[in-house]
Amino acid sequence: MTNDFPWQAGTATGVGSYPGDDPVEALRIVLGELPELPHLPELPARGPGADLTGRTAGLLVEMPVRVEPSGWRFSDRPGRDTLRSLDHLARDLDVLEEVAGGHDGPFKIQVCGPWTLAATIELRHGDRALKDPGAVRDLVASLAEGVAAHVADVRRRLPAAQIILQLDEPGLPAALAGTVPTASGFSRLRAVEAPVAEDALRQVIDAADAFPVVHCCARNVPYGLLRSAGAKAISVDLSLVPRRDDDAVGETIDAGVGLFLGAVPGTDAALPSLQATAAPVKELWRRFGFPPARLAEQVVITPACGMAGASPRYVRAALKRCRDTARMLHEAAE
């Protein structure tokens, strides 16, 4: 077990996305509600290029994209859709430097991981990039280079911060299981072999020079694969962690890998008592018999997933609940 996490014990953070279209307002809410581990908000309501795929596609090196009725597709040259992605990100980074340039603790940024990108972006003829191993290799190399440049840019703007890089991989379990549909929807793309998936993730993680977190708010999270690829923390929706994953989760904790546990609903809901929010986290930890003091060090409390579909009022309440839950778990262990 290592204790070299960049966050303090009893910390909460967000997953990524928020409602609205004002990056200044969103960042101020994040800094106010999540001061121990703030992150760069994503605002998909701004349209194409601000969504998870388009935002990261703008980082790709020499692999331009455009929007088709069916979604994002590789194109021959950069057009207005690529430029829109870059404009949104440039604006967000300017706001970050202006509002949070003096931040001197951990700070998280999020990008789409290689397998979710490959399962989402189409090749020029219309099938998903995931279908073509050569296209996937090109995509992974391009993403690794683009993400490394992005991390370096954020580090220049936040010179005193420790950068945490979150790779969003909601599509990874489907790619591994062979359940990603073809363009027609009538069949499924061939499953990605685990060593291939691991190698691609490792390329992006190794290139980035930041503390790596992989976020997977799906069922069948491949904990062992993510650890082997170099993830130092794994972010999951706590409500989707079944008991059959106990061995994998226990091995992850035992290996000293951080857990970002989504313990608060990501869309508007009546929040139960603070004790009721914390109970599933405590129960998970109790099942494994690890020392209570380690929970607050190793676990970061988050919403269940992104909050783009939530109301602004609920966002504040949910983030405050994440912070209060993390604090209570820390105080209970002292």
N, C-alpha and C positions, 0 to 999 in steps of 0.2 A: 504493500500500500504506500502510495506517495501522497504527500500533502501539498504539492506545489501547484495547487489550483490558483488561477489569477483572481478569483473572487474570495471575499471574506465569508466566514460561516454565517448562515442565516440570510442568504441572498435570494432575491427574486429577479426575474427579467421577463421580457416579452418574447414572442416567437418571431414576429416580423411585420405583418400587415395590419393596417388600421383603416377605419372609414375616413371619408373626406378627401380633400385635395390640397390642403394647405400644409406644406412641409414644415413651416416655422411653428405653427400651432401643434402639430403632431410631435415634433421633437421636444417642444417645451413640456408637453404632457409626459412624455417618456422620462425626461430628465427630472421632472417633479415627482413622479410616482415611483420611478425605479432608479433612485440615485446611486445605489451600490453597483448596479450592472446595467447601465442604459444601452440602447442599441439604435441603429439607424432605421427609422420607420419606413415602411413601404406603403404606398398609397395607390392601389390598383384602380381606384375610382377615376383616376386621371385618364384612363383609357389605355390603348395598346402602347406598349413600351414601358408602362408602369406596372404591368403584371409580372408574376414570378418568371415566366419564360422570357418575355420580351426584355425585361430589365437585365437579365443575365446574358441574353443573346447579344445585347449591345456591347458586352465586354469581349466577345469572341474576336480573335485576331484573324483577319483575312477570311472570315466566313460570314458575309453579310446575310441578313434575313429580310423578309417582307411579310406583310399580313395578307393572307388569302381568306376567302370565306370559311375555309376549313381550319384556319389557324395559322401558326407561324411556319414559314417555309424558307429554305435556303435560296438565295438569289445570286445573280452574277455580279452585281455591284451594289454598293451601299445606296439605299434610296431613302425616302422620307421616313419610313418606319424605323430603320436603324438609327437615323439621325434623331428621331423623336425619343428613342430609348436613351441615347447619349445625352440629350438635352435634359430629360427628367433627372438622370443621375447627376449630371453636372450641377444642376440647381440644388439637388439634395446635399451634395458635398459642399457647395458654397454656404448653404444654410448651416450645415454641421460645423464648418470652420468658424462661422460668425457667432453661432449661439453656444457652441461647446468646445471651442478651440483650446481652452485651458484645462479641460477635463484630464485628471491625472490618475484615474483608476482603470479598471478593465472596461472595454467598450466593444460591443458586438456588431458585426455586419453580417448580412445574409446574402448568399447567392444560390442559385439553383444548381444542384449536383449534376454530374455528367449523365447518369442513367435516366433521371427524370427529363432532362433536356433531350436526350436521344429518343425517348419515348413520346416526346411532344412535338419536336420540330420535324417538319416533313422534308424529304429530299425533293429535288426539282421536279421529279415525275409524280410526286404525290404520296409515296409511302413514307412511313416514319423512318428516321435515320437509324433507329434501332435494328432495322432489317438488314443493314449493310455493315458488316464488321469493319470494312475499310473506312467508311464514313464515320463510324463511331471512333476509330483511332484518331482520325483527323480532328474530330470534335473535341476529344479529350485533350489532345495536345494544344489546341487553340484555346480551350477553356483554362487549362493550367497556366498558360502564358498570360491570358487576360486577367485572371483572378490575381495572379502575382502582382501585376501592374496596379490593379485596383487596391489591393492591400497596401502597397507602397504609397499610393496616392492618399489613402486615408491616414496612414502613419505620418505623412508630411503635414497633414492638416491637424492632427491630434498628436503632436510630438511627445507629450508626456503620458499618453495612454498606452495600455497593453491591449493589443488588438486580438479579439476572438473572432474566428471565422466560422460561421455556421453554413454548412452545406445542406440545402433542403432536398431530401430524397424521398418524397412520398411515393414516387413511382418505382422505386427499387424493388420492393417485394414482388410486384407484378412482373417486372422484367425477369427476375430470378425464377418465378413460377411459370413463365410462359403464358401469361394471361393478358398480355397487351394486344389489343385487337389490330388487325391490318387496316389499311385505308378503307376497304370495302365494309369492314365490320363483320364479314362472314367467317373469318378464321382468326387464328392467333399467331403472333410472331414467335419464333423459336425461342426457348428459354435461354437466358444468358448464363454461362457457366460461372460458378462462384469465384474461381481464381481470376477469371477475366474481369468480373465486376470489382473484385478487391483491388486488382492492379490499377484499374482506371481511377478509382477513388484515391488510391495512394499517390498516383501521379499529381493529382490536383492538390492534395493535402501537402505533399512534400514541396511543391513549387511555391506555396503561399507564404511560408514563413510567418505563421500566426497560430495561436492556440486553436486546434481544430475540434469543432462540434459537428456531429451529423444529426440532423433532425428528420425523423420519419414518423409522421402522425398517421400510420397505417397499421393494420394487423400484420403479424408475422415479421416483426422487425428482426433482421439478421445480425444480432448482437455480436456474435463471434467474428463474422466477416468485417463488421465496422471496426472492431477493435484491431483486427489484424491489418486493416488498411491504414491504421494510424490515428483513428478518432480517440481523443483524450476525454471526450464527453459524448453522451448519446441523449438526444432529446426525443421524448415520446409522449403520447397522450396516455395518461395514467389509466383512463377508463378502458383502454384497448390492450392493457397488459394482462393476459390470461395466466392462470396458475401453471399451465403447461410450459410457460416461458420461465418458470422459477429457476431452473438450473442455469439457463443462459444469463438471466438477470443477476443471479447470485455470483456467477463467475465474473461478470462485468464489474460488480461492486468490489469483489475480492481482488481484482486486478488493479484497483485504484482508479478506475475510469469514472468520471463524473456522470451524474444522471440529472438531466433537466426533466422534471416531472410535471406534465400538464394536469394540474389539479383543479383548475377553475374553468367553467365552461367558456368557450370562445365566442359564443353568441348570446344575446340577451336571455337571461334566466334569473329566477328568484334564487339568490344566494342563500345557502343554509347558514347555520352558525359557523363561527370560526373553527370551533372544535370539530364540527362535521366535515369541514373542508380538509382539515389536517388528518382526520382519522384514516383515510385510505393510504396516505403516505406512511403513517406510523405502522399500519398493519403490514404493508409491504416490507418494511424494514424489520419488523418483529418476526416475520416468517423466516428470515434468513439468520437471525440471531447475531447480527453485527452490533458492536457497541453503539449505544444511542448517541454518543458524542460525535460519532463519525457521520451520522445522518446530516446534521446541519453543515458539516464541512463539504460533504461529497454531493449533496442534493441541492439543486437550484429549483425553486418553484416557479412555474410559468402558467399561462393560460393553456387550455387543451390544444389549441392550434392558433393560426392567424386570426385576427379580429376584424377583417375587412367587412364582415357582414353584421357587425355589432353597431349599436347606437353609441354616439359619443359619450352620453351619460353613463352607459353601462361600461364602456372602456375604462373610465376612471375608477368605477367601483370594483371592477375585476382586477385591475392592476394593484389597487390598494389591498384587495383581499390576498393577492399573491404575496405582496410584501409582508402583510400582517401574519400570514400563515408561516412564511419562512422565519420570521422573527420569533414567533411562538414556538416553533420546533427547536430553534436554537436555545431559547431560554429554558425550555423543558429539559434539555440535555445537559445544562450547566450544573 
